[in-house]
Amino acid sequence: MLRRKLTILAATAALALSTNAGLAQNKVLKFVSWQKDERGVGDWWASVIKAFEESHPGVKIEWTKVERGAYADTMTTLFAGGNPPDIVHLASFEFQKFADNGWLEPLDPYIKESKLDLNGWAGQDTCVWNKQTVCTMMLYFGYFLAYNEDLLKKEGLAVPKTYAEFLEAAKKTTKDLNGDGIIDQFGTGHETRGGGGQYISEMMNYTLDAGGRWTDENGKVTINTPQMIEGLSRWKTIVKNNLTPRDMSAGEVRQLFADGKIALKMDGPWLWPIIQKGKAKDQIKTAMVPFNPPVGGSSNVLAIPADINSANKKLVWDFIKLATSDQFQSTYATLGASPPPSPRADIKAAKAENPNFDLLVQVTQAAAQAKVDRIPKGLEIQFNEFSKTIMEEAQRMIIQDLDPKTVAATMQQKAEALQQQ
């Protein structure tokens, strides 16, 4: 009888081991992203996934694309329904609501145990929520200056290095070329038709250089200040005097610049490939922006959901470690064509492919060191409403010719009201 019981127990244990082995061999981690089909960065994600699967036999990553426009709502539905993806990929301006709901796993214990070095990691401060690290920053960018050398030379202008020189160059290169009363060559170019987030990024070129910030390091609103008033005055000067085309999307403005219709353009690393396909590509050069600090911004993050099992959390952390490794931060520079957040990445290959890569690194580091971000501290959760409010008030300032001092006071009041909701 005892022998029979032992035989049964042994068979049961063997079956359990066999079942567990089968489960291990068929584990699937879900990964939802809007970047799956994006050229460059999508290829990079694919390479990380391949390397992860090769180093974790029996584990597969199910990679699904959700369009950017529906992304936040889709992810919110998944989390609220208790079915989040294992690997959490979010825009840096939307993860805050997920963290505030307690949906994201604190990463500090994982970082400490694995000895992951995030010192100097561009934009990583943004990932701290309620004094806990809840994500890792996957991209932080800075703005550089692109200029049409031929248009500047025609006016006897040097590359501007200050706001005063920039304004002079923008005025002299804004022209009605055929005398029909319509401006068809602009000194600079800003998007003025898109969403609030892009609109305030354009404005920040001027507010940052004037010393203004939307909020201070403690999250207190600081719009009604002499520095911000000066920055708003500069923005009004550029737009009111038609030194930039109006009512155009970012894509339309970038194309105008690439085709030689704009003299000066401040933008991120994505502008370079657009320039290469433009009619004026041989006339366009690049330089450091004439403003200090340059506009910069965090882009997207990786995180772990709080409500998945511990085994999956460990696997997701392995994926994050791989994506943040020196090896894959280096390949991000070439495949993603942007400076990676890691200060240890080997960017020699990227520099060989893109002659402006050193400049991209310089502006990214300058913006990161100044802790510049489009998302103001203290208004992260209300960012969409905040950016829309700022855009509306800035547009009223220009259309109704309002005093920037009055506008700054209105912005301050409305931003404070948003914080208190």
C-alpha positions in Angstrom: 0.0 0.0 0.0 2.8 2.4 0.9 4.6 1.6 -2.3 1.4 2.3 -4.2 1.0 5.7 -2.5 4.6 6.6 -3.2 4.2 5.7 -6.8 1.1 7.9 -7.0 2.8 10.8 -5.3 5.8 10.5 -7.6 3.5 10.4 -10.7 1.7 13.5 -9.4 4.9 15.4 -8.8 6.1 14.4 -12.2 2.9 15.6 -13.7 3.2 18.9 -11.8 6.8 19.4 -12.9 5.8 18.6 -16.5 2.9 21.1 -16.3 5.0 23.8 -14.8 7.7 23.2 -17.5 5.0 23.4 -20.1 3.8 26.7 -18.7 7.3 28.1 -18.6 7.9 27.1 -22.2 4.7 28.9 -23.2 4.8 32.1 -21.2 3.6 35.2 -23.1 4.3 38.8 -22.1 2.0 41.4 -23.6 3.5 44.6 -24.9 1.3 47.4 -26.3 2.9 50.3 -28.2 2.1 53.0 -30.8 5.7 52.8 -32.2 5.6 49.3 -33.7 5.4 50.4 -37.3 7.6 53.5 -36.9 10.7 53.4 -39.1 13.9 53.3 -37.0 12.5 53.2 -33.5 10.1 50.4 -34.3 13.1 48.4 -35.7 14.9 49.1 -32.4 12.1 47.7 -30.3 12.0 44.6 -32.5 15.7 44.1 -31.9 15.2 44.4 -28.1 12.3 41.9 -28.2 14.4 39.4 -30.3 17.3 39.6 -27.9 15.0 39.2 -24.9 13.3 36.1 -26.3 16.7 34.6 -27.1 17.9 35.1 -23.6 14.7 33.8 -22.0 13.8 30.5 -23.7 10.1 29.7 -23.5 9.1 33.3 -23.1 7.5 35.2 -26.0 6.5 38.8 -26.3 3.2 39.5 -27.9 3.7 43.0 -29.5 0.5 44.8 -30.4 0.1 48.3 -32.0 -2.5 50.8 -30.8 -2.7 54.1 -32.7 -1.4 57.1 -30.8 -4.7 59.0 -30.9 -6.5 56.2 -29.1 -3.6 55.1 -26.9 -4.2 56.7 -23.6 -7.9 55.7 -23.6 -7.0 52.1 -24.6 -4.4 51.8 -21.9 -6.7 53.3 -19.3 -9.4 50.8 -20.2 -7.0 47.9 -19.9 -5.7 49.0 -16.5 -9.1 49.8 -15.1 -10.4 46.4 -16.3 -7.6 44.6 -14.5 -5.9 43.5 -17.7 -2.9 45.7 -18.2 -0.1 44.7 -20.6 2.9 43.2 -18.9 5.3 45.7 -20.5 3.9 49.1 -20.0 4.9 51.7 -22.7 3.4 55.2 -22.2 4.1 58.8 -23.3 5.9 60.8 -20.7 3.0 63.2 -20.4 0.4 60.5 -19.6 2.1 58.0 -17.2 1.3 60.4 -14.3 -2.4 59.5 -14.2 -1.5 55.8 -14.1 1.0 56.3 -11.3 -1.4 58.4 -9.3 -4.0 55.6 -9.5 -1.4 53.2 -8.1 -1.3 51.2 -11.3 2.5 51.3 -11.7 5.1 49.3 -9.7 7.7 51.3 -7.8 11.0 50.5 -9.4 13.5 51.7 -6.8 14.0 48.2 -5.2 14.6 46.8 -8.7 17.1 49.5 -9.6 18.9 49.0 -6.3 19.1 45.2 -6.5 20.2 45.2 -10.2 22.6 48.1 -9.6 21.2 49.9 -12.7 23.1 53.1 -13.1 20.8 55.9 -14.1 23.1 58.8 -13.2 23.1 61.4 -16.0 20.1 59.6 -17.6 18.4 62.3 -19.6 14.9 63.1 -18.4 14.9 60.4 -15.7 13.7 63.0 -13.1 10.4 63.1 -14.8 9.8 59.4 -13.8 9.8 60.2 -10.1 6.2 60.3 -8.8 5.4 60.9 -5.2 9.1 60.4 -4.4 9.2 57.0 -6.0 10.7 56.0 -9.4 7.8 54.5 -11.4 9.3 54.3 -14.9 12.5 54.6 -17.0 12.8 57.3 -19.6 13.3 56.0 -23.1 13.8 59.3 -25.0 14.6 62.9 -24.2 15.3 65.4 -26.9 16.6 68.9 -27.3 16.0 71.6 -30.0 18.7 72.7 -32.4 18.8 75.6 -34.9 18.5 74.8 -38.6 19.1 77.8 -40.9 19.0 78.6 -44.6 22.5 79.9 -45.2 21.6 81.4 -48.6 18.8 83.4 -47.2 20.9 84.8 -44.4 23.8 85.7 -46.7 21.5 87.6 -49.0 20.8 90.0 -46.1 24.4 90.1 -44.9 23.4 88.2 -41.7 25.5 85.9 -39.6 24.0 82.9 -37.7 22.2 84.4 -34.7 23.5 83.6 -31.3 21.1 85.7 -29.1 17.4 86.6 -29.2 18.2 90.1 -30.4 20.2 88.7 -33.4 17.5 86.1 -34.0 14.8 88.8 -34.1 16.8 91.0 -36.5 17.4 88.0 -38.8 13.7 87.0 -38.7 12.6 90.5 -39.6 15.0 90.9 -42.5 14.3 87.6 -44.0 10.5 87.9 -43.8 9.5 89.1 -47.3 6.8 89.6 -49.9 9.0 88.4 -52.8 6.6 89.2 -55.7 5.0 92.4 -54.5 1.4 91.0 -54.2 1.1 92.1 -50.6 1.3 88.5 -49.3 4.3 87.3 -47.3 5.8 84.2 -49.0 9.2 84.0 -47.2 9.3 83.9 -43.4 12.0 84.6 -41.0 11.1 81.6 -38.8 8.5 78.9 -38.5 6.3 77.8 -35.6 3.2 75.5 -35.5 0.2 77.6 -34.5 -2.6 75.3 -35.5 -1.9 72.0 -33.6 -2.7 70.9 -30.1 -1.8 72.7 -26.9 1.2 70.5 -26.2 3.0 71.5 -29.4 1.9 75.1 -29.1 3.5 75.7 -25.7 6.6 73.9 -26.9 7.0 76.5 -29.6 6.4 79.3 -27.1 9.0 77.9 -24.7 11.8 78.9 -27.1 11.1 82.4 -26.0 9.9 82.0 -22.4 12.9 79.8 -21.4 15.4 82.2 -22.9 13.7 85.1 -20.9 14.2 83.1 -17.7 10.6 82.0 -17.3 9.1 78.7 -16.3 5.5 77.6 -16.0 6.1 76.3 -12.5 9.0 76.2 -10.1 10.8 73.0 -8.8 8.2 72.6 -6.1 5.3 72.8 -8.6 4.2 76.3 -7.7 2.8 78.2 -10.7 5.2 81.0 -11.8 3.6 82.4 -14.9 2.8 85.9 -13.5 6.5 86.9 -13.3 8.6 89.5 -15.2 10.5 86.7 -16.9 7.4 85.0 -18.3 5.9 88.4 -19.3 9.0 89.1 -21.3 8.8 85.6 -22.9 5.1 86.1 -23.8 6.0 89.5 -25.3 8.6 87.9 -27.5 6.2 85.3 -28.7 3.6 88.0 -29.5 6.2 89.9 -31.5 7.1 86.9 -33.6 3.5 85.9 -34.4 1.8 89.3 -34.5 4.4 90.6 -37.0 3.9 87.6 -39.2 7.6 86.5 -38.9 6.2 83.0 -38.8 3.4 81.6 -41.0 0.1 81.3 -39.2 -2.5 78.6 -38.9 -0.2 75.8 -40.1 0.5 72.3 -38.6 4.0 71.3 -37.6 4.4 69.1 -40.7 3.5 72.0 -43.0 5.9 74.4 -41.3 8.7 71.9 -41.5 8.1 71.3 -45.1 8.1 75.0 -45.9 11.5 75.2 -44.2 12.9 72.2 -46.0 11.8 73.8 -49.3 13.5 77.1 -48.7 10.6 79.3 -47.6 11.7 79.9 -44.0 15.1 81.1 -42.9 15.4 79.9 -39.3 13.8 76.8 -37.7 14.2 75.5 -34.1 13.2 71.8 -33.8 14.1 68.4 -32.6 16.1 65.5 -34.2 13.2 64.5 -36.4 13.6 67.6 -38.5 16.9 66.4 -40.1 15.4 63.6 -42.3 12.7 66.0 -43.5 15.4 68.5 -44.5 17.1 65.7 -46.6 14.0 65.4 -48.8 13.4 69.1 -49.2 14.2 71.4 -52.2 16.6 73.5 -50.1 18.6 70.7 -48.5 21.9 71.9 -49.9 21.3 75.4 -48.4 20.5 74.3 -44.9 23.0 74.2 -42.1 22.6 73.5 -38.4 23.9 75.2 -35.2 23.2 75.6 -31.5 20.0 77.4 -30.8 20.5 81.1 -30.1 18.4 80.7 -26.8 19.5 79.4 -23.4 18.5 76.8 -22.4 17.1 75.1 -25.5 13.7 73.6 -25.4 13.8 70.0 -24.4 11.3 67.3 -23.6 10.7 63.8 -22.4 9.0 61.5 -24.8 8.1 58.0 -23.7 8.7 55.6 -20.8 8.7 52.0 -19.8 7.1 50.7 -16.6 5.8 47.6 -14.8 2.1 47.3 -13.8 1.6 46.9 -10.1 -1.1 44.1 -10.4 0.7 41.4 -12.4 2.3 38.4 -10.7 5.8 38.6 -9.3 7.3 36.2 -11.9 6.1 38.4 -14.7 7.3 41.5 -12.9 10.8 40.0 -12.8 10.7 39.2 -16.5 9.5 42.7 -17.4 12.3 44.2 -15.3 14.7 42.0 -17.3 13.2 43.5 -20.5 13.7 47.0 -19.1 17.3 46.2 -18.1 18.0 45.0 -21.6 16.5 48.1 -23.2 18.5 50.4 -20.9 21.8 48.4 -21.4 24.8 50.1 -22.9 24.4 47.8 -25.9 20.9 48.7 -26.8 21.3 52.4 -25.9 24.1 52.4 -28.4 22.0 50.8 -31.2 19.1 53.2 -30.3 21.4 56.0 -31.5 21.7 54.5 -35.0 18.3 52.9 -35.5 16.3 55.6 -33.7 18.5 58.4 -35.2 18.3 60.3 -31.9 20.6 60.7 -28.9 19.7 58.0 -26.4 19.1 59.0 -22.7 22.1 57.0 -21.5 25.3 59.0 -21.1 27.3 55.8 -21.6 26.0 54.9 -25.1 28.5 54.4 -27.9 27.4 56.9 -30.6 30.3 56.6 -33.0 28.3 54.7 -35.6 25.4 57.3 -35.3 27.9 60.1 -35.8 29.3 58.5 -38.9 25.8 58.3 -40.4 24.6 61.8 -39.3 27.0 64.7 -39.4 24.8 66.6 -36.9 24.7 64.0 -34.3 27.2 65.7 -32.0 25.0 68.8 -32.1 21.9 66.7 -31.2 23.8 65.3 -28.2 24.9 68.8 -27.2 21.4 70.3 -27.2 19.9 67.3 -25.5 22.4 67.4 -22.7 22.0 71.2 -22.3 18.2 70.9 -22.0 18.4 67.9 -19.7 21.0 69.6 -17.4 18.6 72.6 -17.1 15.8 70.2 -16.3 13.7 71.5 -19.1 10.5 69.7 -20.0 7.3 70.5 -21.8 5.4 69.0 -18.8 5.5 71.5 -15.9 6.0 70.0 -12.4 2.8 70.2 -10.4 0.6 70.1 -13.5 1.4 66.7 -14.8 -2.1 65.2 -14.4 -3.7 68.4 -15.7 -1.3 68.8 -18.6 -3.8 68.5 -21.4 -6.1 71.0 -19.9 -3.2 73.3 -19.0 -1.7 73.3 -22.4 -5.0 74.0 -24.0 -5.6 76.9 -21.7 -2.2 78.4 -22.3 -2.7 78.1 -26.1 -6.2 79.8 -25.9 -4.9 82.7 -23.8 -1.8 83.2 -26.0 -4.0 83.2 -29.1 -6.3 85.8 -27.5 -3.3 87.9 -26.7 -2.3 88.0 -30.4 -5.8 88.4 -31.9 -7.0 91.0 -29.5 -3.6 92.7 -29.1 -3.7 92.2 -25.3 -0.9 93.3 -22.9 1.3 90.3 -22.1 1.2 91.4 -18.4 -2.5 91.0 -18.3 -2.3 87.7 -20.1 0.3 86.3 -17.7 -2.0 87.2 -14.8 -4.9 85.4 -16.4 -2.8 82.3 -17.2 -1.5 82.3 -13.6 -5.1 82.4 -12.2 -6.4 79.6 -14.5 -3.3 77.4 -13.9 -3.8 77.7 -10.2 -7.4 76.8 -10.5 -6.5 73.7 -12.5 -4.1 72.6 -9.7 -6.9 72.8 -7.1 -9.4 70.7 -9.0 
